[in-house]
Amino acid sequence: MQTTARAAQSNPRTVALGAFAGTALEWYDYYVYGTAAALVFNTQFFPELSPVAGTMASFATFGVGFVARPVGAAVFGHLGDRYGRRRILMVTVVLIGVVTGCIGLLPTYAQIGVAAPILLATLRLLQGLSVGGEWSGAATLAVEHAPKEKRGIYGVMPQMGSPVGSLTATGVFALVSLLPDAQFESWGWRIPFLLGFPLLLIALWVRSRVDESPVFQEMLVQQRAAKRPLVELFRTGGGRLVVGIAVSFVGIGGYYLAGTYLTNYGADTVGIDRTVLLNAAVCGSFLNLCLYPLFGRIADRVGPGPVAVWGAAASAVAAFPIFWLVGLGTAWSIATAMVAGLVLVSVSYAACGQLLSEMFSSEVRYSGVGLSYNVSGAISGFVPLAATALLAATGGSLWSLAAMLCVFSLITLFAAVAAQRLRVAEL
């Protein structure tokens, strides 16, 4: 039976490309929204508010997508554990691409009034639902296809979609930001969103060539598929969920603090040209893209746990130096801080796919990975908003933000240590 189940396994390159393509689109969409929330949504959709209130409202819609992600993780995770990983991943990639393109077609507040921010929040909600099932399904599918000795490099493929998505999103925004301000605010900001339509077609074509997970096929042959995966997950794996949420925390929350928030802080508070900040984000994403395969290879040698621990420790140690650089208030110091922060918090993130997949049994893996990752994402989605409020409450003290990053890092460090002891034997 095992031989039959594994006979349909895709070519390794096809699996890697399929996992990568969908998550690249996912993160392109998310980073496009995050960048637009930092730079333009406050004036396009919340012009009646003060600059600070408009920025906070803009970041609040950014956070709405993260609140929806656990719901999407529960729904798509249940379906993925019940009916197959590949089938559900085709649905999620279509939904996120269509929603992102539609954001580029939205009328603004000046055109339709209060309906504009309502429609924006609604589309962001749908985007969050689809993303809730995307990364976790891609990570599960990649690791379940992987030979045991190559789970690290397979597991890092969905993570590589993050820097590529960020690189593409910030690169596109850097180009459109070269337009005169009037043109950028009138129609230029729409271009990155409209590109979601052609990118969807590419991702859909690549993913259609990937076979179902051999682990899931084997589970069907042996009639081991759970009828109620979510119920089974909470009955047997509640503690694992808590650990999984914490494992993901610095990789997601730290990234939005070092990337999305500092982009807004540098542009609006310090007055640095937004192109400089976008170029810093591009540089950080490019370095991550180059380093992720290295982290995957290291995970194949020592396991994903140590990689996550080392990355969390490094970001904790660097938290105060990073925000000391921000406090210098120059373009080069803030850009350097952004690059350092984006790279360091991504070390732990590189190990998440394999580490989370190995914590849950195959019957509930999609659900477990999805809820762990996306509950963490739901909390992290409000990091830019929380950072804005915290900075205001502390009279502009950047040390409060350094402490925030340090706490995020320590949460992930201790969780990664616990996760190593919770790895399941079968996969």
C-alpha positions as a printed Julia matrix, in Angstrom:
427×3 Matrix{Float64}:
   0.0    0.0     0.0
   2.78   2.41    0.85
   4.44   1.82   -2.53
   1.17   2.54   -4.34
   0.57   5.7    -2.35
   4.01   7.04   -3.01
   4.08   6.2    -6.7
   2.29   9.41   -7.62
   4.88  11.63   -5.98
   5.83  14.65   -8.09
   9.29  15.51   -9.27
  11.12  17.3    -6.41
  11.61  20.47   -8.46
   7.91  20.57   -9.29
   7.0   20.26   -5.6
   9.47  22.97   -4.64
   8.17  25.33   -7.33
   4.55  24.63   -6.4
   5.18  25.4    -2.72
   7.17  28.48   -3.62
   4.82  29.93   -6.28
   1.7   30.12   -4.14
   3.42  31.57   -1.09
   5.29  34.08   -3.27
   1.93  35.34   -4.53
   0.54  35.25   -0.98
   3.33  37.39    0.42
   3.45  39.67   -2.58
  -0.19  40.46   -1.89
   0.39  40.92    1.83
   3.46  43.12    1.46
   1.77  45.22   -1.21
  -1.05  45.86    1.22
   1.33  46.55    4.12
   3.37  49.01    2.07
   0.26  50.77    0.82
  -1.08  50.93    4.39
   2.15  52.64    5.45
   2.37  55.07    2.54
  -0.95  55.88    0.89
  -4.11  54.33    2.39
  -4.36  56.98    5.11
  -4.89  59.72    2.5
  -6.92  57.65    0.01
  -9.38  56.01    2.41
  -9.19  58.0     5.68
  -8.65  61.64    4.63
 -11.04  63.03    7.24
  -8.8   61.88   10.1
  -5.64  63.51   11.43
  -2.34  62.15   10.03
  -1.7   59.99   13.13
  -5.3   58.77   13.36
  -5.37  58.1     9.61
  -2.19  56.05    9.87
  -3.59  54.06   12.78
  -6.86  53.45   10.89
  -4.86  52.33    7.86
  -2.83  49.91    9.96
  -6.07  48.71   11.59
  -7.37  47.52    8.2
  -3.98  45.86    7.75
  -4.63  43.99   11.0
  -8.15  42.93    9.94
  -6.61  40.47    7.48
  -4.62  38.9    10.27
  -7.7   38.47   12.46
  -9.34  36.56    9.6
  -6.36  34.27    9.14
  -7.11  31.86   12.04
 -10.65  31.45   10.69
  -9.24  30.66    7.27
  -6.72  28.3     8.86
  -9.51  26.44   10.67
 -11.72  26.16    7.6
  -9.08  25.32    5.01
  -7.06  23.24    7.46
 -10.1   21.09    8.2
 -10.79  20.66    4.49
  -7.12  19.96    3.74
  -6.91  17.24    6.38
 -10.22  15.79    5.26
 -10.05  16.01    1.45
  -6.43  16.65    0.5
  -3.74  19.33    0.62
  -3.4   19.97   -3.12
  -7.11  20.53   -3.81
  -7.46  23.16   -1.1
  -4.27  24.93   -2.13
  -5.72  25.49   -5.59
  -8.69  27.26   -3.99
  -6.64  29.48   -1.69
  -4.27  30.71   -4.4
  -7.19  31.72   -6.66
  -8.98  33.55   -3.88
  -6.01  35.6    -2.73
  -5.02  36.61   -6.27
  -8.52  37.75   -7.22
  -9.01  39.71   -4.01
  -5.71  41.54   -4.38
  -6.48  42.55   -7.94
  -9.86  43.86   -6.85
  -8.23  46.15   -4.24
  -6.51  47.86   -7.17
  -9.94  48.61   -8.64
 -11.45  50.14   -5.5
 -12.82  53.69   -5.61
 -11.43  56.0    -2.91
 -13.09  57.97   -0.11
 -13.22  61.04   -2.34
 -15.25  59.06   -4.9
 -17.75  57.09   -2.81
 -17.28  58.28    0.76
 -17.41  55.94    3.75
 -18.19  52.94    1.52
 -14.57  53.0     0.32
 -12.9   52.04    3.64
 -15.69  49.5     4.27
 -15.0   47.8     0.93
 -11.26  47.94    1.62
 -11.72  46.24    5.0
 -14.02  43.61    3.42
 -11.49  42.7     0.74
  -8.74  42.61    3.36
 -10.92  40.21    5.37
 -11.27  37.88    2.36
  -7.55  38.15    1.71
  -6.88  37.09    5.29
  -9.21  34.08    5.02
  -7.42  32.77    1.95
  -3.95  33.34    3.37
  -5.04  31.42    6.46
  -4.96  28.23    4.43
  -2.16  29.03    1.98
   1.22  29.04    3.73
   0.34  26.19    6.08
  -0.9   24.02    3.22
   2.19  24.75    1.14
   4.51  23.96    4.05
   2.64  20.74    4.83
   2.65  19.62    1.2
   6.36  20.38    0.77
   7.51  18.61    3.94
   5.27  15.59    3.3
   6.79  15.2    -0.18
  10.34  15.52    1.14
  12.77  12.67    1.8
  13.63  12.61    5.5
  17.15  13.91    4.94
  15.88  16.89    2.89
  12.96  18.18    4.94
  14.9   21.31    5.84
  15.43  22.48    2.27
  11.91  21.42    1.22
  10.41  23.07    4.29
  12.15  26.36    3.57
  10.62  26.68    0.08
   7.34  28.23    1.31
   9.41  30.68    3.38
  11.34  31.7     0.27
   8.06  32.97   -1.09
   8.17  35.63    1.63
  11.33  37.49    0.51
  10.4   37.06   -3.15
   6.94  38.46   -2.45
   8.43  41.28   -0.41
  11.14  41.92   -2.99
   8.61  42.08   -5.8
   6.11  44.18   -3.84
   8.61  46.74   -2.59
  10.36  46.78   -5.97
   7.11  47.55   -7.76
   6.24  50.2    -5.18
   9.73  51.7    -5.51
   9.13  52.06   -9.24
   5.68  53.59   -8.97
   6.88  55.91   -6.2
   9.11  57.56   -8.81
   5.95  59.03  -10.29
   5.06  62.61   -9.34
   3.17  62.64   -6.03
  -0.13  63.6    -7.66
   0.02  60.69  -10.11
   1.19  58.24   -7.45
  -1.71  59.11   -5.15
  -4.22  59.24   -8.02
  -3.53  55.95   -9.81
   0.08  54.83   -9.37
  -0.54  53.01   -6.08
  -3.09  50.77   -7.86
  -0.56  49.17  -10.2
   1.02  46.8    -7.61
  -2.43  45.46   -6.73
  -3.54  45.0   -10.33
  -0.43  42.89  -10.97
  -2.06  40.3    -8.71
  -4.15  39.11  -11.67
  -1.3   38.0   -14.0
   0.76  36.7   -11.06
  -2.21  34.52  -10.1
  -2.22  32.84  -13.51
   1.47  31.98  -13.19
   1.08  30.58   -9.66
  -1.99  28.59  -10.65
  -0.21  26.99  -13.62
   2.81  25.97  -11.53
   0.76  24.59   -8.66
  -1.52  22.57  -10.98
   1.48  20.38  -11.84
   2.04  19.23   -8.24
   0.59  15.88   -7.14
  -1.2   15.25   -3.88
   0.97  14.64   -0.82
   2.13  11.0    -0.67
   1.53  11.06    3.08
  -2.1   12.04    2.55
  -2.53   9.42   -0.18
  -1.16   6.78    2.17
  -3.46   7.99    4.92
  -6.47   7.53    2.61
  -5.38   4.05    1.59
  -5.05   3.07    5.25
  -8.35   4.82    6.08
  -6.71   6.97    8.74
  -8.14  10.34    7.68
  -9.83  12.1    10.6
 -13.54  12.8    10.11
 -13.36  15.85   12.37
  -9.74  17.05   12.19
 -10.3   20.24   14.21
 -12.0   18.39   17.06
  -9.21  15.83   17.06
  -6.58  18.57   17.03
  -7.99  20.36   20.05
  -8.57  17.06   21.85
  -5.01  15.82   21.47
  -2.83  18.77   20.48
  -3.88  21.88   22.4
  -0.48  22.24   24.06
   1.26  21.82   20.73
  -0.83  24.66   19.32
   0.34  27.04   22.03
   3.97  26.12   21.36
   3.45  26.43   17.61
   1.96  29.91   17.97
   4.97  31.05   19.97
   7.47  29.45   17.56
   6.16  31.62   14.73
   6.01  34.85   16.69
   9.28  36.69   16.07
   9.4   35.66   12.41
   6.05  37.32   11.72
   5.68  40.04   14.35
   9.34  41.03   14.22
   9.21  41.29   10.45
   6.28  43.7    10.53
   7.98  45.76   13.21
  11.3   46.01   11.34
   9.68  46.34    7.92
   6.17  47.76    7.79
   6.36  49.92   10.91
   9.84  51.34   10.31
   8.85  52.22    6.74
   6.03  54.34    8.1
   8.13  55.75   10.96
  10.99  56.74    8.68
   8.7   58.39    6.12
   6.14  60.11    8.33
   8.01  60.82   11.59
  11.58  61.38   10.43
  10.76  62.64    6.92
  13.03  60.29    4.98
  12.27  59.82    1.31
  10.08  56.72    0.95
  12.22  55.41   -1.91
  15.19  55.03    0.47
  13.09  52.99    2.89
  11.61  50.82    0.16
  15.1   50.14   -1.16
  16.16  49.05    2.34
  13.26  46.61    2.43
  14.29  45.31   -0.99
  17.85  44.79    0.26
  16.65  42.89    3.34
  14.4   40.67    1.24
  17.19  39.94   -1.23
  19.54  38.89    1.57
  16.85  36.62    3.01
  16.27  35.04   -0.37
  19.98  34.21   -0.56
  20.2   32.98    3.04
  17.07  30.81    3.3
  18.55  27.87    1.33
  21.57  27.99    3.66
  19.31  27.86    6.72
  17.43  24.94    5.12
  20.68  23.03    4.58
  21.72  23.69    8.17
  18.33  22.43    9.37
  18.92  19.22    7.39
  22.13  18.71    9.37
  21.19  19.81   12.89
  17.38  19.95   12.8
  15.0   22.92   12.6
  14.9   23.5    16.36
  18.49  24.75   16.78
  18.1   27.05   13.75
  15.0   28.63   15.31
  16.75  28.98   18.69
  19.86  30.59   17.2
  17.81  33.03   15.16
  15.65  34.08   18.11
  18.72  34.56   20.31
  20.42  36.71   17.67
  17.4   38.97   17.23
  17.04  39.38   21.01
  20.67  40.44   21.36
  20.42  42.84   18.41
  17.1   44.47   19.38
  18.54  47.45   21.27
  21.4   48.14   18.82
  18.88  48.1    15.97
  16.69  50.76   17.58
  19.74  52.76   18.64
  20.45  53.05   14.92
  16.86  54.13   14.31
  17.27  56.8    16.99
  20.14  58.4    15.09
  17.48  59.61   12.69
  19.49  59.55    9.46
  18.51  57.83    6.24
  21.46  55.44    6.33
  21.01  54.5    10.01
  17.3   53.71    9.69
  17.87  51.82    6.43
  20.66  49.79    8.09
  18.43  49.04   11.07
  15.67  47.85    8.76
  17.97  45.51    6.84
  19.5   44.07   10.03
  16.11  43.55   11.64
  14.54  41.96    8.56
  17.41  39.48    8.2
  17.76  38.5    11.86
  14.08  37.8    12.56
  13.94  35.67    9.41
  16.41  33.08   10.69
  13.82  31.57   13.04
  11.15  31.98   10.38
  13.2   29.85    7.98
  12.81  26.84   10.27
   9.06  27.25   10.88
   7.78  25.11    8.0
   9.64  21.98    9.02
   9.43  22.56   12.77
   5.66  23.07   12.8
   4.99  20.2    10.36
   6.93  17.78   12.53
   4.93  18.74   15.63
   1.58  17.36   14.39
   0.42  13.94   13.2
  -0.58  13.58    9.55
  -4.31  13.35   10.4
  -4.37  16.91   11.79
  -1.17  18.4    10.33
  -2.72  20.95    7.95
  -5.01  22.21   10.72
  -2.27  22.25   13.35
   0.29  24.04   11.22
  -2.32  26.48    9.93
  -3.72  27.47   13.31
  -0.28  27.74   14.92
   1.06  29.97   12.21
  -2.05  32.07   11.65
  -3.0   32.72   15.27
   0.54  34.02   15.63
  -0.06  36.04   12.46
  -3.35  37.41   13.83
  -1.55  38.75   16.87
   1.4   40.0    14.83
  -0.82  41.82   12.36
  -1.46  44.5    14.97
   2.24  45.03   15.7
   2.49  48.21   13.54
  -0.63  49.61   15.23
   0.67  48.63   18.7
   4.09  50.12   17.94
   2.48  53.42   16.88
   0.44  53.55   20.09
   3.38  52.48   22.28
   5.67  55.13   20.84
   3.02  57.79   21.47
   2.42  56.54   25.04
   6.13  56.6    25.9
   6.76  60.07   24.52
   8.58  58.8    21.44
  10.98  56.47   23.27
  12.41  53.99   20.76
  13.68  51.8    23.61
  10.1   50.66   24.15
  10.12  49.25   20.61
  13.48  47.6    21.22
  11.98  45.93   24.3
   9.04  44.79   22.17
  11.36  43.08   19.67
  13.37  41.52   22.49
  10.22  40.04   24.08
   9.09  38.64   20.71
  12.48  36.98   20.3
  12.52  35.4    23.76
   9.0   34.01   23.28
  10.13  32.23   20.11
  13.4   31.07   21.68
  11.75  29.23   24.57
   9.01  27.86   22.31
  11.57  26.48   19.84
  13.27  24.6    22.67
   9.91  23.08   23.65
   9.01  22.28   20.03
  12.04  20.04   19.63
  10.64  17.76   22.34
   7.21  17.59   20.7
   8.26  16.34   17.27
   6.25  13.3    16.15
   8.04  10.16   14.97
   5.96   9.58   11.82
   5.85  11.81    8.79
